[in-house]
């Protein structure tokens, strides 16, 4: 499906579909495959011992993006590091580094998580630091996924319901404030509530996405036969790729794809719940939650259930960094499964 969506860029991009596909194979599947195999072989307890160092290194990489000569922008946002033949998005690494660190912190503070002084306040401080890093790059979509996932993991780790509600309110307030400061974010919210108000401007992507999904019907137009990917659907190889799938394979194909995600997430949940110790259970749960939330946000935004965020669809969308880190986190889950309770 990535190949099919890439064909839509013929004549409208400086990069040919072949170069885009090769880059995805090299940085996503190639590097991701190596990380996947390595993560399977590394005992998950290693991440408990190194979680803070891993988190700090990922945070430093986020700051390096802002330095001239190292970071570069795409689509109006400076979120990538230039590593010569390949580019890398540190936000994807920090997303999972934060979950690993949070899982380690919650397991170490197991007895104090339900307190305000040693549980809620440090948790809010950690989230505030991560929010600051993402605000420097204006990456509100990824930040929203991280904050939602972290709040759910905090609850699983023993946070009180009252503290969870308070943390949720803080997250919502932060997101509302960040949306109010940027006109394009306000436009996305208005488009969500009034999708027909500006279909030639802010509502263009949602409008074209719904045309693609609706025109797919039951069985779709067939592989490679979709037309919305040709200049109509923005980011057809990125966050809009579900709309391409729905147009070419219809309701049945979309149902099969969602079924595969559900099966994958069910196996992930099974691994997390049957983990051998508390840290493994939290780490597995955190990885499951963040992949689940991101998948729901991407597909939900394409069908109009939630505002557009620009997040990639896990395992499928363009983004070598996203695919590589997702494969890496999946490898960690498979390592956890080696030591699950019998």
C-alpha positions in Angstrom: 0.0 0.0 0.0 2.9 2.3 0.6 4.1 1.6 -3.0 0.6 2.3 -4.4 0.4 5.6 -2.5 3.9 6.6 -3.6 2.8 6.3 -7.3 0.5 9.3 -6.6 3.6 11.5 -6.3 4.6 11.1 -9.9 5.0 14.6 -11.4 4.3 16.4 -8.2 7.4 15.8 -6.2 11.2 16.3 -6.5 11.6 12.7 -5.3 10.5 9.9 -7.5 8.4 7.1 -6.1 11.4 4.8 -6.4 13.6 7.0 -4.2 10.9 7.4 -1.6 10.3 3.6 -1.5 14.1 3.0 -1.3 14.4 5.5 1.6 11.5 3.8 3.5 13.1 0.4 3.0 16.6 1.7 4.0 15.8 3.8 7.1 12.5 2.2 8.1 12.7 -1.5 7.3 16.5 -1.8 7.1 17.5 0.0 10.3 14.2 -1.0 12.0 14.8 -4.7 11.2 18.3 -4.5 12.8 16.8 -2.7 15.9 14.0 -5.3 16.0 16.4 -8.2 16.1 18.7 -6.5 18.6 15.8 -5.7 20.9 14.6 -9.3 20.8 18.1 -10.4 22.0 18.6 -7.8 24.7 17.0 -8.8 28.1 14.3 -6.3 28.8 15.8 -5.7 32.3 18.6 -3.8 30.5 16.1 -1.0 29.8 15.2 -0.7 33.4 18.9 0.0 34.3 19.5 2.4 31.4 16.1 4.0 31.1 17.2 7.4 32.5 20.3 7.5 30.3 18.2 6.5 27.2 15.6 9.2 28.1 18.3 11.9 28.5 20.0 11.0 25.2 16.7 11.1 23.3 16.0 14.5 24.9 19.4 15.8 23.8 18.7 14.7 20.2 15.4 16.6 20.3 17.4 19.8 21.2 20.0 19.2 18.5 17.3 19.5 15.9 17.1 23.2 16.7 20.8 23.7 15.8 21.6 25.2 12.4 23.4 22.6 10.2 22.1 19.6 12.1 18.3 20.1 12.0 16.2 20.8 8.9 12.6 21.5 8.3 9.9 19.9 6.3 6.3 21.1 5.8 7.0 24.1 7.9 8.3 22.2 11.0 11.9 21.7 12.1 11.8 18.1 13.5 14.5 16.2 11.6 18.2 15.6 12.1 20.4 15.5 8.9 22.6 12.4 9.1 24.0 12.6 5.6 22.4 9.8 3.5 19.5 9.5 5.9 17.4 11.8 8.1 16.0 11.0 11.5 13.2 12.3 13.6 14.2 12.3 17.3 10.6 12.8 18.4 9.9 9.2 17.5 12.8 7.9 19.7 11.8 10.2 22.6 8.2 8.9 22.4 9.3 5.4 23.3 12.3 6.5 25.5 9.8 8.4 27.7 7.5 5.3 28.0 10.5 3.1 29.0 11.6 5.7 31.6 8.1 6.2 32.9 7.7 2.4 33.3 11.0 2.2 35.2 10.1 5.2 37.4 6.6 3.8 38.2 8.0 0.4 39.1 10.7 1.9 41.3 8.1 4.2 43.0 5.5 1.4 43.3 4.6 2.2 46.9 4.5 6.0 46.5 2.7 6.3 43.1 -0.7 6.9 44.8 0.6 9.9 46.8 0.6 13.5 45.7 4.1 14.4 46.8 6.0 11.4 45.5 3.6 10.3 42.8 1.4 13.0 41.1 3.8 15.9 41.4 6.9 14.2 40.0 4.7 12.7 37.2 3.5 16.2 36.2 7.0 17.5 36.3 8.2 14.8 34.0 5.3 15.4 31.6 6.0 19.2 31.8 9.6 18.6 30.7 8.6 16.4 27.8 5.9 18.9 26.8 8.5 21.6 26.7 10.7 19.6 24.3 7.8 19.0 21.9 6.6 22.6 22.1 10.0 23.7 20.8 9.2 21.8 17.6 5.5 22.6 17.5 4.7 18.9 17.4 1.3 19.0 19.2 0.0 15.8 17.6 2.8 13.6 18.9 2.7 15.4 22.3 -1.0 14.7 22.6 -0.4 11.0 22.0 2.4 10.9 24.6 0.5 12.7 27.2 -2.6 10.5 26.8 -0.5 7.4 26.8 1.5 8.5 29.9 -1.6 9.3 31.8 -3.1 5.9 31.1 0.2 4.2 32.1 0.3 6.3 35.3 -3.1 4.9 36.2 -2.0 1.3 35.5 1.1 1.9 37.6 -1.1 2.7 40.7 -2.1 6.3 40.3 -5.3 7.3 42.2 -8.5 8.1 40.2 -8.5 11.6 41.7 -4.9 12.2 40.6 -5.7 10.7 37.2 -8.6 13.1 36.8 -6.4 16.0 37.8 -3.6 15.0 35.5 -6.2 14.6 32.7 -7.4 18.1 33.3 -3.9 19.5 33.2 -3.3 17.8 29.9 -6.5 19.1 28.4 -5.7 22.6 29.6 -2.2 22.5 28.1 -3.6 21.3 24.8 -6.3 24.0 24.7 -3.7 26.7 25.4 -1.3 25.4 22.8 -4.1 25.2 20.2 -5.2 28.8 21.0 -1.7 30.2 20.2 -1.6 28.9 16.6 -4.1 29.8 13.9 -3.6 26.6 11.9 -4.4 24.5 15.0 -7.6 26.5 15.6 -8.5 26.0 12.0 -8.2 22.2 12.4 -10.5 22.3 15.4 -13.0 24.5 13.6 -12.8 22.1 10.6 -13.5 19.2 12.9 -16.7 20.8 14.2 -17.7 22.4 10.9 -16.2 20.1 8.2 -18.0 21.9 5.3 -17.0 25.4 6.3 -13.7 25.6 4.4 -13.3 22.5 2.1 -10.9 24.4 -0.2 -8.6 25.4 2.7 -8.3 24.0 6.2 -10.9 21.3 5.5 -9.3 20.1 2.3 -7.6 17.1 3.7 -10.6 15.8 5.6 -12.9 16.4 2.7 -10.6 14.5 0.2 -10.1 11.8 2.8 -13.8 11.2 3.1 -14.2 11.2 -0.6 -11.6 8.5 -0.9 -13.1 6.4 1.9 -16.6 6.8 0.6 -15.8 6.1 -3.0 -14.1 2.8 -2.0 -17.5 1.2 -1.4 -17.5 -2.4 -0.3 -14.6 -3.8 -2.3 -12.7 -0.7 -3.5 -11.4 0.4 -6.8 -8.5 -2.2 -6.8 -4.9 -2.1 -5.9 -3.2 0.9 -7.5 -6.5 2.1 -9.0 -7.3 4.9 -6.5 -7.4 8.4 -7.9 -7.4 10.6 -4.7 -3.7 10.0 -4.2 -3.0 12.0 -7.3 -2.8 15.6 -6.2 -6.1 15.5 -4.3 -5.2 13.8 -1.0 -2.5 15.6 1.0 0.2 13.4 2.5 -1.1 10.2 0.7 2.0 8.3 1.8 1.9 9.8 5.3 -1.0 10.3 7.6 -3.6 10.0 4.8 -2.6 6.5 3.8 -5.6 4.8 5.4 -7.8 6.8 3.0 -5.8 5.4 0.1 -6.3 1.8 1.5 -10.0 2.4 2.0 -10.4 3.7 -1.6 -8.5 0.8 -3.2 -9.8 -2.0 -1.0 -13.1 -0.7 0.3 -14.9 -1.5 3.5 -13.8 -5.2 3.3 -10.1 -4.2 3.0 -10.4 -1.6 5.8 -12.0 -4.2 8.0 -9.2 -6.7 7.3 -6.6 -4.0 8.2 -8.4 -3.1 11.4 -8.7 -6.8 12.3 -4.9 -7.2 11.8 -4.3 -4.2 14.2 -6.8 -5.7 16.7 -5.1 -9.1 16.5 -1.6 -7.6 16.9 -2.7 -5.4 19.9 -4.5 -8.4 21.5 -1.2 -10.4 21.3 0.6 -7.3 22.7 -1.8 -7.1 25.6 -1.5 -10.8 26.2 2.3 -10.4 26.5 2.0 -7.4 28.8 -0.5 -9.1 31.2 1.5 -12.3 31.4 4.8 -10.6 32.0 7.2 -12.1 34.6 7.6 -9.0 36.8 6.1 -5.6 37.5 8.5 -3.5 35.3 7.9 -5.8 32.3 4.1 -5.5 32.8 4.4 -1.7 32.8 6.8 -1.5 29.9 4.7 -3.9 27.8 1.5 -2.0 28.7 3.1 1.4 27.8 4.2 0.1 24.4 0.8 -1.3 23.7 -0.9 1.9 24.8 1.2 4.3 22.7 0.8 2.1 19.5 -2.9 1.7 20.1 -3.5 5.5 20.8 -1.5 6.5 17.7 -3.3 4.1 15.5 -6.7 5.2 16.8 -5.8 8.9 16.4 -4.6 8.4 12.8 -7.6 6.4 11.6 -10.0 8.5 13.7 -8.8 11.7 12.1 -9.2 10.3 8.6 -12.8 9.4 9.1 -13.6 12.6 11.0 -13.9 11.2 14.5 -11.2 13.5 15.9 -9.3 16.6 14.6 -6.5 16.0 12.1 -3.1 15.6 13.8 -0.6 14.6 11.1 0.5 11.4 12.9 1.6 8.4 10.8 -0.2 5.1 10.7 1.9 2.6 12.6 3.8 0.1 10.4 2.5 1.6 7.2 2.9 5.3 6.7 6.0 7.1 5.4 8.5 7.8 8.0 11.6 5.7 8.4 12.1 6.9 12.0 8.5 6.0 13.0 8.8 2.5 11.4 12.2 1.8 12.8 11.3 2.8 16.4 8.0 1.0 16.2 9.8 -2.2 15.1 12.3 -1.6 17.9 9.6 -1.4 20.5 7.9 -4.5 19.1 11.2 -6.3 19.5 11.2 -5.3 23.2 7.8 -6.8 23.6 8.9 -10.0 22.0 11.8 -10.2 24.4 9.4 -9.7 27.3 7.3 -12.6 26.0 10.4 -14.9 26.4 10.1 -14.5 30.1 6.3 -14.5 30.5 4.6 -16.5 33.3 3.8 -20.1 32.3 
